[in-house]
């Protein structure tokens, strides 16, 4: 896909699909396929896997490749596909990004390496080396709350100027001044996606391309409708959906993502709510809050809740 074409296509609500596991901790491939199909029929514009919501740091390289390949096969061109290929390990990031290109993904999402805390010059060289190794479009994933380092606007600008295939960023930086400066410095056509649920609507107002929101795992239809309403010029409907979804956005981050998301999907009968250690399920109190929120938003009915 040509980069200008990609910039026109890769817009909307991209669901960062969770990785379902069986009770014994194996990847539940049947359920995974069902989740992706449900996302597509519910209106999600794109699918991402092995991002934060997919627990990639708890998976082997072989497992990540299997999930990526299975997602690509299941999507079958119905929506666009942007798997997460980043890691704390540079060589692994290279390998996974090349694999995304090999299987025909529309773009690869590469996280700012977590735990390592590279300086800005090292970040530049890490991303430039990865981008230079492939022709696939690259979306930077900037999530300082997880990685303990923020990619500064100046570093991002250098990468955009030096790497034509770096076409966008998923910004999970709560600093709204920062994300404004990303578009000012990287270009108004740079694809800016919100990775902060409460900024999904505000980022559209400054020219954002959409969002990659964990909430779409639980309520894909309304999350996609928010983008559709804005894109159609129905500002009132987009605002209404923004505030309507806020309680769900809040409760799904009462504990570390994707723990509350998996609890919600378990209550909905979509998955076995299993996480791999070191992650675990949230407290009973948070689980009760999740259930009440799902009931309030009519995602669950009283008849469907058990235990």
Sine and cosine of phi, psi and omega as CSV:
sin_phi,cos_phi,sin_psi,cos_psi,sin_omega,cos_omega
0.00,0.00,0.80,-0.60,0.06,-1.00
-0.89,0.46,0.52,-0.85,-0.12,-0.99
-0.91,0.42,-0.60,0.80,0.04,-1.00
-0.92,0.39,-0.61,0.79,0.06,-1.00
-0.91,0.42,-0.66,0.75,0.02,-1.00
-0.88,0.48,-0.64,0.77,-0.01,-1.00
-0.90,0.44,-0.49,0.87,0.03,-1.00
-0.99,0.17,-0.53,0.85,-0.13,-0.99
-1.00,0.06,-0.65,0.76,-0.22,-0.98
-1.00,0.10,0.91,0.41,-0.08,-1.00
-0.74,-0.67,0.48,-0.88,0.07,-1.00
0.88,-0.48,-0.44,-0.90,0.01,-1.00
-1.00,-0.07,0.93,-0.36,0.03,-1.00
-0.98,-0.22,0.90,-0.44,-0.02,-1.00
-0.99,0.12,0.83,-0.56,0.10,-0.99
-0.99,0.10,1.00,0.09,-0.19,-0.98
-0.89,0.46,0.70,-0.72,0.06,-1.00
-0.94,0.35,0.32,-0.95,0.12,-0.99
-0.99,-0.17,0.93,-0.36,0.01,-1.00
-0.98,0.20,0.64,-0.77,0.04,-1.00
-0.87,-0.49,0.47,-0.88,0.12,-0.99
-0.97,0.22,0.13,-0.99,0.03,-1.00
-0.85,0.52,-0.50,0.87,0.00,-1.00
-1.00,0.07,-0.02,1.00,0.09,-1.00
1.00,-0.07,0.10,1.00,0.05,-1.00
-0.99,0.11,0.40,-0.92,0.07,-1.00
-0.91,0.42,0.79,-0.61,0.00,-1.00
-1.00,-0.01,1.00,0.03,-0.13,-0.99
-0.91,0.41,-0.63,0.77,0.00,-1.00
-0.88,0.48,-0.73,0.69,0.01,-1.00
-0.91,0.41,-0.62,0.79,0.03,-1.00
-0.86,0.51,-0.71,0.70,0.04,-1.00
-0.88,0.48,-0.67,0.74,0.01,-1.00
-0.90,0.44,-0.64,0.77,0.02,-1.00
-0.89,0.45,-0.70,0.71,-0.01,-1.00
-0.90,0.44,-0.69,0.72,0.03,-1.00
-0.88,0.47,-0.64,0.77,0.04,-1.00
-0.90,0.44,-0.65,0.76,0.05,-1.00
-0.86,0.50,-0.70,0.71,-0.08,-1.00
-0.93,0.38,-0.72,0.69,0.00,-1.00
-0.94,0.34,-0.35,0.94,0.02,-1.00
-0.99,0.10,-0.11,0.99,0.12,-0.99
0.95,-0.31,0.02,1.00,0.06,-1.00
-0.86,0.51,0.66,-0.75,-0.08,-1.00
-1.00,0.08,-0.35,0.94,-0.02,-1.00
-0.42,-0.91,0.28,-0.96,0.01,-1.00
-0.80,-0.60,0.71,-0.71,0.17,-0.98
-0.83,-0.56,0.56,-0.83,0.09,-1.00
-0.73,-0.68,0.22,-0.97,0.01,-1.00
0.79,0.61,0.54,0.84,0.26,-0.97
-1.00,-0.07,-0.26,-0.97,-0.06,-1.00
-0.80,0.60,-0.71,0.71,-0.04,-1.00
-0.90,0.43,-0.36,0.93,-0.03,-1.00
-1.00,0.00,0.08,1.00,0.02,-1.00
0.81,0.58,0.73,0.68,-0.08,-1.00
-0.91,0.42,-0.49,0.87,-0.03,-1.00
-0.95,0.31,-0.19,0.98,0.07,-1.00
-0.99,-0.17,0.13,0.99,-0.05,-1.00
-0.89,-0.45,0.46,-0.89,0.10,-0.99
-0.97,0.22,0.26,-0.97,0.06,-1.00
-0.86,0.50,-0.67,0.75,0.02,-1.00
-0.88,0.47,-0.64,0.76,0.02,-1.00
-0.92,0.40,-0.66,0.75,0.03,-1.00
-0.88,0.47,-0.67,0.74,0.03,-1.00
-0.90,0.44,-0.66,0.75,0.00,-1.00
-0.89,0.45,-0.70,0.72,0.02,-1.00
-0.89,0.46,-0.68,0.73,0.03,-1.00
-0.88,0.48,-0.73,0.69,-0.03,-1.00
-0.91,0.41,-0.66,0.75,0.01,-1.00
-0.91,0.41,-0.63,0.78,0.05,-1.00
-0.90,0.43,-0.72,0.69,-0.01,-1.00
-0.86,0.50,-0.69,0.73,0.00,-1.00
-0.90,0.43,-0.66,0.75,-0.04,-1.00
-0.94,0.33,-0.67,0.75,0.00,-1.00
-0.89,0.46,-0.69,0.72,0.11,-0.99
0.79,0.62,0.66,0.75,0.10,-1.00
0.98,0.19,0.04,1.00,-0.06,-1.00
-0.95,0.32,-0.58,0.82,0.12,-0.99
-0.67,-0.75,0.14,-0.99,-0.01,-1.00
-0.99,0.14,0.33,-0.94,-0.18,-0.98
-0.75,-0.66,0.85,-0.53,-0.04,-1.00
-0.73,-0.69,0.99,0.17,-0.04,-1.00
-0.94,0.35,0.46,-0.89,0.13,-0.99
-0.99,0.16,0.78,-0.63,-0.06,-1.00
-0.83,-0.56,0.14,0.99,-0.07,-1.00
-1.00,0.06,0.28,-0.96,-0.04,-1.00
-0.36,-0.93,0.18,-0.98,0.16,-0.99
-0.95,0.31,-0.30,0.95,-0.09,-1.00
-0.98,-0.21,0.85,-0.53,-0.07,-1.00
-0.87,0.48,-0.72,0.70,-0.04,-1.00
-0.91,0.42,-0.61,0.79,0.06,-1.00
-0.90,0.43,-0.65,0.76,0.03,-1.00
-0.88,0.47,-0.68,0.73,0.06,-1.00
-0.87,0.50,-0.73,0.68,-0.05,-1.00
-0.88,0.47,-0.72,0.70,-0.04,-1.00
-0.94,0.34,-0.59,0.81,0.02,-1.00
-0.93,0.37,-0.65,0.76,0.07,-1.00
-0.90,0.44,-0.58,0.81,0.02,-1.00
-0.92,0.39,-0.65,0.76,0.05,-1.00
-0.85,0.53,-0.67,0.75,0.04,-1.00
-0.91,0.42,-0.68,0.74,-0.04,-1.00
-0.86,0.50,-0.63,0.78,-0.05,-1.00
-1.00,0.04,-0.04,1.00,0.10,-0.99
1.00,0.00,0.45,0.89,0.09,-1.00
-0.90,0.44,0.47,-0.88,-0.02,-1.00
-0.97,0.25,-0.45,0.89,0.05,-1.00
-0.28,-0.96,0.26,-0.96,0.09,-1.00
-0.86,-0.51,0.70,-0.71,0.03,-1.00
-0.98,-0.19,0.87,-0.49,-0.11,-0.99
-0.90,-0.43,0.89,-0.45,-0.07,-1.00
-0.97,0.23,0.55,-0.83,0.23,-0.97
-0.88,0.48,0.84,-0.55,-0.13,-0.99
-0.81,0.58,0.76,-0.65,-0.01,-1.00
-1.00,0.03,0.41,-0.91,0.03,-1.00
0.96,0.29,-0.67,0.74,-0.09,-1.00
-0.92,0.40,-0.53,0.85,-0.03,-1.00
0.83,0.55,0.83,0.56,0.04,-1.00
-0.92,0.39,0.48,-0.88,0.12,-0.99
-0.97,0.23,0.07,-1.00,-0.12,-0.99
-0.91,0.41,-0.60,0.80,0.01,-1.00
-0.92,0.40,-0.65,0.76,0.04,-1.00
-0.91,0.41,-0.63,0.78,0.06,-1.00
-0.87,0.50,-0.71,0.71,0.02,-1.00
-0.84,0.55,-0.75,0.66,-0.07,-1.00
-0.93,0.36,-0.59,0.81,0.05,-1.00
-0.86,0.50,-0.79,0.61,-0.06,-1.00
-0.94,0.35,-0.61,0.79,-0.01,-1.00
-0.91,0.41,-0.66,0.75,0.02,-1.00
-0.89,0.46,-0.68,0.74,0.03,-1.00
-0.90,0.43,-0.75,0.66,-0.04,-1.00
-0.89,0.46,-0.63,0.78,-0.02,-1.00
-0.94,0.35,-0.33,0.94,-0.08,-1.00
-1.00,0.10,-0.17,0.99,-0.05,-1.00
-0.68,-0.74,0.23,-0.97,0.12,-0.99
-0.96,-0.30,-0.12,0.99,0.01,-1.00
-0.90,0.44,0.58,-0.81,0.10,-1.00
-0.87,0.49,0.59,-0.80,-0.01,-1.00
-0.90,-0.45,0.73,-0.68,0.13,-0.99
-0.92,-0.39,0.87,-0.49,0.06,-1.00
-0.94,0.34,0.62,-0.79,0.06,-1.00
-0.89,-0.45,0.97,-0.25,-0.07,-1.00
-0.97,-0.23,0.94,-0.33,-0.08,-1.00
-0.67,-0.74,0.97,0.24,-0.10,-0.99
-0.86,0.51,-0.45,0.89,0.02,-1.00
-0.91,0.41,-0.42,0.91,0.02,-1.00
-0.98,-0.19,-0.58,0.81,-0.14,-0.99
-1.00,-0.06,-0.25,0.97,0.00,-1.00
0.93,0.36,0.20,0.98,0.12,-0.99
-0.57,-0.82,0.63,-0.78,0.03,-1.00
-0.97,-0.23,0.74,-0.68,0.15,-0.99
-0.97,0.24,0.90,-0.43,-0.05,-1.00
-0.95,0.31,0.42,-0.91,-0.06,-1.00
-0.84,0.54,-0.64,0.77,-0.01,-1.00
-0.89,0.46,-0.61,0.79,0.04,-1.00
-0.92,0.38,-0.67,0.74,0.02,-1.00
-0.90,0.44,-0.65,0.76,0.02,-1.00
-0.88,0.48,-0.70,0.72,0.04,-1.00
-0.85,0.53,-0.70,0.71,-0.03,-1.00
-0.90,0.43,-0.66,0.75,0.00,-1.00
-0.90,0.43,-0.63,0.77,0.00,-1.00
-0.94,0.35,-0.55,0.84,-0.12,-0.99
-0.99,-0.13,-0.26,0.97,-0.07,-1.00
-0.76,-0.64,0.99,-0.15,-0.06,-1.00
-0.89,0.46,-0.35,0.94,0.00,-1.00
-1.00,0.04,-0.04,1.00,0.15,-0.99
-1.00,0.08,0.97,-0.25,-0.20,-0.98
-0.92,-0.39,-0.09,1.00,-0.04,-1.00
-0.17,-0.99,0.02,-1.00,-0.01,-1.00
-0.55,-0.84,0.68,-0.73,0.25,-0.97
-1.00,-0.03,0.92,-0.38,-0.05,-1.00
-0.99,-0.15,0.94,-0.35,0.13,-0.99
-0.95,-0.30,0.64,0.77,0.08,-1.00
-0.97,-0.23,0.84,-0.54,-0.06,-1.00
-0.96,0.28,-0.14,0.99,-0.01,-1.00
-0.98,0.21,0.97,-0.23,-0.07,-1.00
-0.94,0.34,-0.43,0.90,0.11,-0.99
-0.90,0.45,-0.67,0.74,0.01,-1.00
-0.84,0.54,-0.75,0.66,-0.09,-1.00
-0.93,0.36,-0.50,0.87,0.13,-0.99
-0.88,0.47,-0.68,0.74,-0.03,-1.00
-0.95,0.33,-0.41,0.91,0.09,-1.00
-0.86,0.50,-0.76,0.65,-0.01,-1.00
-0.93,0.37,-0.61,0.79,0.01,-1.00
-0.88,0.48,-0.65,0.76,-0.11,-0.99
-1.00,-0.05,-0.51,0.86,-0.05,-1.00
-0.99,-0.11,-0.13,0.99,0.04,-1.00
0.95,-0.30,0.61,-0.79,-0.05,-1.00
-0.93,0.37,-0.29,0.96,0.04,-1.00
-1.00,-0.02,-0.02,1.00,0.06,-1.00
-0.92,0.38,0.72,-0.70,-0.08,-1.00
-0.98,0.18,0.94,-0.35,-0.01,-1.00
-0.96,-0.28,0.91,-0.41,0.03,-1.00
-0.94,-0.33,0.64,-0.76,0.08,-1.00
-0.99,0.12,0.74,-0.67,0.16,-0.99
-0.94,-0.35,0.10,0.99,0.09,-1.00
-0.95,-0.32,0.87,-0.49,-0.16,-0.99
-0.84,0.54,-0.67,0.75,-0.04,-1.00
-0.98,0.22,-0.08,1.00,0.07,-1.00
-0.96,-0.28,0.07,1.00,-0.01,-1.00
-0.86,0.52,-0.75,0.66,0.02,-1.00
-0.94,0.34,-0.77,0.64,-0.01,-1.00
-0.84,0.54,-0.58,0.82,0.00,-1.00
-0.92,0.39,-0.50,0.86,0.09,-1.00
-0.89,0.46,-0.59,0.81,-0.06,-1.00
-0.91,0.41,-0.42,0.91,0.01,-1.00
-0.99,-0.16,0.07,1.00,0.04,-1.00
0.94,-0.35,0.32,0.95,0.03,-1.00
-0.91,0.42,0.41,-0.91,-0.04,-1.00
-1.00,-0.01,-0.15,0.99,-0.04,-1.00
0.57,-0.82,-0.48,-0.88,-0.07,-1.00
-0.47,-0.88,0.44,-0.90,0.07,-1.00
-0.84,-0.54,1.00,0.07,-0.24,-0.97
-0.93,-0.36,0.80,-0.60,0.02,-1.00
-0.86,0.51,-0.46,0.89,0.00,-1.00
-0.87,0.49,-0.47,0.89,0.02,-1.00
-0.88,0.47,-0.35,0.94,0.09,-1.00
-0.88,0.48,-0.53,0.85,-0.11,-0.99
-0.98,-0.18,-0.62,0.78,-0.06,-1.00
-0.71,-0.70,0.91,0.42,-0.09,-1.00
-0.88,0.48,-0.57,0.82,-0.08,-1.00
-0.90,0.44,-0.78,0.62,-0.05,-1.00
-0.94,0.35,-0.57,0.82,0.03,-1.00
-0.90,0.43,-0.68,0.74,0.04,-1.00
-0.93,0.38,-0.59,0.80,-0.01,-1.00
-0.90,0.43,-0.52,0.85,0.04,-1.00
-0.86,0.51,-0.73,0.68,0.04,-1.00
-0.90,0.43,-0.70,0.72,-0.03,-1.00
-0.87,0.49,-0.66,0.75,0.00,-1.00
-0.90,0.44,-0.73,0.68,0.03,-1.00
-0.86,0.50,-0.71,0.70,-0.05,-1.00
-0.90,0.44,-0.49,0.87,0.02,-1.00
-1.00,0.05,-0.02,1.00,0.01,-1.00
1.00,0.07,0.17,0.99,0.01,-1.00
-1.00,-0.04,0.98,0.18,-0.08,-1.00
-0.89,0.45,-0.65,0.76,-0.02,-1.00
-0.87,0.49,-0.71,0.70,0.01,-1.00
-0.90,0.43,-0.66,0.76,0.02,-1.00
-0.89,0.46,-0.68,0.73,0.04,-1.00
-0.89,0.45,-0.68,0.73,0.00,-1.00
-0.87,0.49,-0.69,0.72,0.01,-1.00
-0.92,0.40,-0.59,0.80,0.05,-1.00
-0.83,0.56,-0.76,0.65,-0.03,-1.00
-0.97,0.24,-0.52,0.85,0.05,-1.00
-0.89,0.45,-0.62,0.78,-0.03,-1.00
-0.99,0.12,-0.20,0.98,-0.13,-0.99
-0.85,0.52,-0.70,0.71,0.03,-1.00
-0.87,0.49,-0.61,0.79,0.04,-1.00
-0.93,0.38,-0.69,0.72,0.06,-1.00
-0.84,0.55,-0.66,0.75,-0.03,-1.00
-0.92,0.39,-0.75,0.67,-0.12,-0.99
-0.94,0.34,-0.49,0.87,-0.01,-1.00
-0.96,0.29,-0.12,0.99,0.05,-1.00
-0.86,-0.51,0.40,0.92,0.10,-0.99
-0.95,0.30,-0.32,0.95,0.10,-1.00
-0.66,-0.75,0.07,-1.00,-0.11,-0.99
-0.90,0.44,0.80,-0.60,0.10,-1.00
-0.89,0.46,0.72,-0.70,0.19,0.98
-0.97,-0.23,0.47,0.88,-0.09,-1.00
-0.85,0.52,-0.82,0.58,0.02,-1.00
-0.91,0.41,-0.52,0.85,0.04,-1.00
-0.88,0.47,-0.69,0.72,0.00,-1.00
-0.93,0.38,-0.58,0.81,0.09,-1.00
-0.87,0.48,-0.72,0.69,0.00,-1.00
-0.87,0.49,-0.73,0.69,-0.01,-1.00
-0.90,0.43,-0.54,0.84,0.09,-1.00
-0.91,0.42,-0.69,0.73,0.04,-1.00
-0.89,0.45,-0.51,0.86,0.00,-1.00
-0.99,0.13,-0.08,1.00,0.01,-1.00
0.98,0.20,0.30,0.95,-0.04,-1.00
-1.00,0.03,-0.54,0.84,-0.09,-1.00
-0.57,-0.82,0.22,-0.98,0.32,-0.95
-0.99,0.11,0.87,-0.49,-0.09,-1.00
-0.96,0.27,0.96,0.27,-0.07,-1.00
-0.91,-0.42,0.75,-0.66,0.12,-0.99
-0.89,-0.46,0.41,-0.91,0.09,-1.00
-1.00,0.01,0.67,-0.74,0.12,-0.99
-0.84,0.54,0.59,-0.81,0.27,0.96
-1.00,0.09,0.00,1.00,0.06,-1.00
-0.98,0.19,0.40,-0.92,0.03,-1.00
-0.49,-0.87,0.07,-1.00,-0.03,-1.00
-0.95,0.31,0.47,-0.88,0.04,-1.00
-0.95,0.31,0.13,-0.99,-0.03,-1.00
-0.90,0.44,0.31,-0.95,0.04,-1.00
-0.86,0.51,-0.59,0.81,0.00,-1.00
-0.89,0.45,-0.70,0.72,0.02,-1.00
-0.93,0.38,-0.62,0.78,0.04,-1.00
-0.88,0.48,-0.62,0.78,0.07,-1.00
-0.90,0.44,-0.64,0.77,0.03,-1.00
-0.91,0.42,-0.64,0.77,0.05,-1.00
-0.87,0.50,-0.73,0.68,-0.02,-1.00
-0.87,0.49,-0.71,0.70,-0.02,-1.00
-0.89,0.46,-0.62,0.79,0.01,-1.00
-0.93,0.38,-0.66,0.75,0.04,-1.00
-0.89,0.45,-0.60,0.80,0.05,-1.00
-0.92,0.38,-0.70,0.71,-0.02,-1.00
-0.87,0.49,-0.57,0.82,-0.03,-1.00
-1.00,-0.06,0.14,0.99,0.02,-1.00
0.87,0.49,0.43,0.90,0.13,-0.99
-0.98,0.21,-0.55,0.83,0.16,-0.99
-0.90,-0.43,0.46,-0.89,0.18,-0.98
-0.95,-0.33,0.36,-0.93,0.00,-1.00
-0.84,0.54,-0.58,0.81,-0.04,-1.00
-0.92,0.38,-0.44,0.90,-0.10,-1.00
-1.00,0.02,-0.14,0.99,-0.04,-1.00
-1.00,-0.03,0.78,-0.63,0.01,-1.00
-0.71,-0.70,0.80,-0.60,0.07,-1.00
0.95,0.32,0.00,0.00,0.00,0.00
